[in-house]
Amino acid sequence: MEALAQRLSQLDPHSEGAIRVVAFYDTLMRRRVDLPALARASAGLGECVAGIRLHGTGRSIRVAPDGRETTAPPAAPSATAPITLDEEEIGTVWLERPGPSGPFDDVLLDRLALAAAAVVERYGPARTTMADPALVELAVSADCDEAARARALRLLGFAADLPVRVLAVRSRLPLDRVGALVCPARPVKAALVAGVGVILAAAVAPEALPAGVRAGVAAAGPPDRSWREARTALRFTTARRPVVHHDDLGALALLADVPAEALRANPDVTAVARLARTPEEFETLEAYCATGSLRRAADALHLHHSTVARRLDHLGTSLGIPLGDPAGRTRARLALTAWHLLGEGRHPADSPDPG
């Protein structure tokens, strides 16, 4: 102990001050203060307005140096730091210092963020978006009884009378970020189950999904049925149609129940599989089936309609399907959809589904 005291006495004033800040927050954490008390202590220590905001609740706590919550319009933060819990950003802390930054502002914010995370972990009210995969799987499992499902949803933060929407997602982005985008007001939970991202949310805004995310969206209903529908809808997503609502599939959803062996054995599907080796022709077929019109397909491909017409004539011969005929277009669209459902290949312009 004497050796430690001797080393501390040799520190320069800045280091000694930083250690005092660390000790100050250690004391607060030992006293198990709540968030308002933590903000008050930080404002007093920093001699400026200190703020704490949790993403999950949207509420901000702003306290002036006199210890009172301030109602003055917020100034631009002079310094900020993220609050992280389980490697997920759950909030922000900041200082509103009108003049130059204080010599210990960085240390103060670092310790404030750590202390805020500890308070949240101990008392709430925020929870991370990422949830225990076993608990999420229990909530959406078809083999789970209703009492166990209700308990799992309650533990995940969903009230008994709160509707739960389900999304099945494949994304290179972290699932917590995707969840925050589709349900910014919370509650929302996410986990990876059997290689597929599961997002449970009170409400969803699929239009907010960023590029590169594939999502199957189920209608509101029992979580087990919704999860089944969401996974089915996810299978129908493509680069041109990255978000699919199960309700929009209609009778097409029946294709998902056809055994893979039967799909592979179908001559039209086999012909599409051969065509997939030629990116240019495959692009043309996809655009034509998606738009239902030669001219709209030409616009989508940024080609002259006569070029697309020649390609379609060649495609019809290669596939053995009269593409100019309505029945032929239906055959081609069904074959293309079945090929996508098999998942045996991807269009070269389509990045692989992230797991």
C-alpha positions, 0 to 999 in steps of 0.5 A: 500500500505504501508503494502504491501511495508513493507511485501516486505521489509521483504522478503529474497533476493530470494523471492524478486528476484522472485517477480522482475521476475514476475513484469518484465513479467507483464510489457512485457504483458502489453506492448503487445510484440510479441514472438521475443520481448519476447524471446529477453527480456528473453535472456537479463534477463536470460543472456543466450540463450532463446528459444520459439517453437510452435508445430503448426508452427515448427519454433523455435526462439532462441535469445542470450543475446545480443538480436540477433537471434542466428544461432549457433547450439542449445545446450542442454536446461538447463531447459524447460517448456511447453506452454499451452493454453486451457489445451493443450500443444502448444509449449515449452520454454527453456534456454540454460545456459552453467553453473549451473542453475540460481537462478530464472530460474524456475520462469523465464521459468514459466512466459515466458511460460505464456506470450508466451501463452498470445501472441499466444492467442492474435495474433496467429499464433498457434491455439490449435488442439482442436476446437469448436465442433459446428464449426466442426459439421457444417463443416461435416454436411450433412445439411449445405450449402456450403457457411456456410461449407466454412466459418466454415472450414476457421474459423478452419484454412483451406484455401479454396484450401486446401484438408481436410481429415476426420477421425472418432476416438474412443480413450482413448488418448486425441484427440489433441494427436491423431491429432498431430500423424496423421498430425504432419505438421498441420493444424489439428483440432479435436472435439468430435461430438455425442460421436465420435472423429472427426479429420480434417486434410490437410493430414493423416498418419494413420500408425502413430496411437498408439495402442488402437486407432480405426479409420475410414479413409475416402477418400479425398472429400467433408467433409460431404461425408468424415465424413459419410464414416469415420463413416462407416469405424469406425464401421468395426474396430475390435481389429485385424483391428483397422484402416479401410479405407473406400475405402478398404471396397468395397461392404462390406460397403453396410452392414452398410446400412442394418437395425439392425433388419434385421441383428439380425434376420439372423440365421448366425448372431444369431449363431455368437452372441451365439458363442461370449459367448465362447472366445476361439471359438470366437478367432478361428473364428475371426483368421480364417476369418481374415487370410483365412487359417487354418495354418495362423490362427494357427500362429496368435493364437500361436497354432498347426494347428491340434488344430485349425483344430479340433476347426474349425470342431466343430465350423462348426457344432455349426454354421451350416456353412461348414467352409472348403468350400469357400462359407462357409468361406464367410458366416462366415466372413459376419456374423462376420462382421454383428455382429461387426456392431451391436455392441452388444458385444465385444470380451473379449480380445477387450477393449471397445471402449472409448468414 
